[in-house]
């Protein structure tokens, strides 16, 4: 693999390349096609639909079963919910008009309800997907490949008295689905917050969850850890002052290893107070990634050959230097 960290011309962001240690979308499609052909309860004449991979169906196929719902329920778990496309350019996504209550219970999201985007949110979602390919073609490709549905959430006042406490989430049991809240327009991990809604923050939230969804699929094909006990091994994470599982640290590393290039690209296009916050967020993502990489590579015995190859590729993603303008 060519080094994906070329020197940043005139302070620009590095151009990321996919890691060969990761499963690509074509392999993911072939895997689900194979599961579809072998699943229990496949109705006569039915097969894995073409186009975007259906989240609910793929989630059931991972358990060897074709869902028992009526035609049309493969995407979201209920036939009366639909997906509405947004975006006017090369990248187009779809938001869900609803989600099966059974699925919401399975995902353990009792404090939230699904909502439709209002006009301002729709405009921001559209701007986010329309401008992401110019900001980062690689990030746009990852989002396009691994986000089949976007579900907007709001907290239920009676069950979530603190209001929104997460900006986005995704679940291994429901592939290709990103959940966003209002904080997705403000928060940059690990602890930065725009005071006003930010289209960039929305782009990063989409990429953040798309990366985790990608890693989920890669792990279904090639396990990175030798055994379940290795995944559960505790690793200290300084900025949380907590011991996390090695599996959780790998997921965090996978995200933080990709964020510096995206944040550097956004920083090139930003000025004023937002630029100052973004600069600190860029430095923080780089530092978090390096700490996690150091901690996990020190425990190489936990990883399979595929896992060790993945760690090496993530290390190569980290910039040799941050853009000169901000260092």
Residue pairs with C-beta under 8 A, 6 or more apart in sequence:
1 17
1 19
1 20
1 313
1 316
2 17
3 316
4 14
4 15
4 16
4 17
4 316
4 317
5 14
5 316
5 317
5 318
5 319
5 320
6 14
6 15
7 320
7 321
8 14
8 264
8 319
8 321
8 323
8 324
11 268
11 323
11 324
11 325
11 326
12 264
12 265
12 268
12 323
13 136
13 261
13 262
13 264
13 265
13 268
13 323
14 261
14 264
14 319
15 138
15 261
16 136
16 138
16 139
16 258
16 261
16 317
17 138
18 24
18 138
19 310
19 313
19 314
19 317
20 309
20 313
21 218
21 222
21 306
21 309
21 310
21 312
21 313
22 214
22 215
22 218
22 310
22 313
23 217
23 218
23 220
23 221
23 222
25 145
25 146
27 221
28 53
28 217
28 221
29 53
31 217
31 220
31 221
32 48
32 53
32 58
32 61
33 47
33 48
35 48
35 61
35 62
35 64
36 42
36 47
36 48
36 57
36 61
36 66
37 47
38 64
39 60
39 61
39 64
39 65
39 66
40 64
40 65
40 66
41 65
41 66
41 68
42 66
43 66
46 66
48 54
48 57
48 61
49 57
49 74
52 94
52 148
52 176
53 148
53 175
53 176
54 74
54 75
54 148
54 176
55 75
55 76
55 148
55 149
55 174
55 175
55 176
55 177
56 67
56 69
56 73
56 74
56 75
56 76
56 77
56 100
56 103
56 174
57 66
57 67
57 74
57 75
58 175
58 176
59 173
59 174
59 175
60 66
60 67
62 173
62 175
62 220
67 73
67 74
67 77
69 77
69 78
69 79
70 79
71 79
72 79
73 79
73 100
75 81
75 83
75 96
75 148
75 149
76 83
76 96
76 98
76 99
76 100
76 103
76 149
77 99
77 100
77 102
77 103
78 98
78 99
78 100
80 98
81 96
81 97
81 98
81 99
81 100
82 96
82 97
82 98
83 94
83 95
83 96
83 97
83 149
84 94
84 95
84 97
85 92
85 93
85 94
86 92
86 93
86 94
86 95
86 122
86 125
86 126
86 129
87 93
87 125
87 126
87 129
87 130
88 126
88 130
89 129
89 130
89 133
90 133
90 140
91 129
91 130
91 132
91 133
91 140
91 143
91 144
92 129
93 125
93 129
93 143
93 144
93 147
93 150
93 206
94 148
94 149
94 150
95 116
95 117
95 125
95 149
95 150
95 151
95 152
96 114
96 149
96 150
96 151
96 152
97 116
98 114
99 114
99 151
103 174
104 110
104 112
104 114
106 173
107 171
107 173
107 174
109 153
109 179
110 156
110 159
111 155
111 156
111 159
111 160
112 153
112 154
112 155
112 156
112 160
112 179
112 181
113 153
113 154
113 156
114 151
114 152
114 153
115 152
115 153
115 154
116 152
117 125
117 152
121 152
124 185
124 197
124 199
124 202
125 150
125 202
127 199
128 199
128 202
128 203
128 206
129 140
129 143
129 206
131 199
131 203
132 139
132 140
132 143
132 203
132 206
132 207
133 140
135 200
135 203
135 262
135 265
135 266
135 269
136 207
136 261
136 262
136 265
139 203
139 207
139 258
139 262
142 207
142 210
142 211
142 214
143 206
143 207
143 210
145 210
145 214
146 176
146 210
146 211
146 213
146 214
146 217
147 176
147 177
147 178
147 206
147 209
147 210
147 213
148 175
148 176
148 177
149 176
149 177
149 178
150 177
150 178
150 179
150 180
150 206
151 177
151 178
151 179
151 180
152 179
152 180
152 181
153 179
153 180
153 181
154 164
154 181
154 182
155 162
155 163
155 164
155 165
155 181
164 181
164 182
164 183
165 183
166 181
166 183
167 180
167 181
167 183
167 184
167 186
167 187
167 201
167 205
168 178
168 179
168 180
168 181
168 183
168 184
168 205
168 206
168 208
168 209
169 179
169 209
170 177
170 178
170 179
170 209
170 212
170 213
170 216
171 177
172 216
175 213
175 216
175 217
176 213
177 213
178 205
178 206
178 209
178 210
178 213
179 209
180 202
180 205
180 206
184 201
184 202
184 205
185 194
185 197
185 198
185 199
185 201
185 202
186 193
186 194
186 195
186 196
186 197
186 198
186 201
187 193
187 194
187 201
187 205
188 194
188 201
188 204
188 263
188 277
188 278
188 281
189 208
189 255
189 256
189 285
190 239
190 240
190 284
190 285
190 288
191 239
191 284
192 277
192 280
192 281
192 284
194 201
194 274
194 277
198 274
200 266
200 270
200 278
203 262
203 266
204 259
204 262
204 263
207 258
207 262
208 255
208 259
211 254
211 255
211 258
212 251
212 254
212 255
215 250
215 251
215 254
218 310
222 304
222 306
223 304
223 306
223 307
224 250
224 303
224 304
224 306
224 307
224 310
225 231
225 246
225 247
225 302
225 303
225 304
225 307
226 301
226 302
226 303
226 304
226 307
230 246
230 301
230 302
230 303
231 245
231 246
231 247
231 302
232 245
232 246
232 247
233 245
233 246
233 299
233 302
234 243
234 244
234 245
234 246
235 243
235 244
235 245
235 246
235 249
235 295
235 296
235 299
236 242
236 243
236 244
236 295
237 243
237 244
237 249
237 252
237 291
237 292
237 295
238 291
239 288
239 291
244 252
246 296
246 299
246 302
249 292
249 295
249 296
250 292
250 296
250 307
250 310
252 288
252 292
253 289
253 292
253 293
253 296
253 314
254 314
256 285
256 286
256 288
256 289
256 292
257 289
257 293
257 314
257 315
257 317
257 318
258 317
259 282
259 285
259 289
260 282
260 285
260 286
260 289
260 318
260 319
260 322
261 317
261 319
263 278
263 281
263 282
263 285
264 282
264 319
264 322
264 323
264 326
266 278
267 275
267 278
267 279
267 282
267 323
267 326
268 323
270 278
279 326
282 322
282 326
283 322
283 326
286 318
286 319
286 322
289 314
289 318
290 318
293 311
293 314
293 315
293 318
296 302
296 303
296 311
297 311
297 315
300 308
300 311
303 310
303 311
321 327
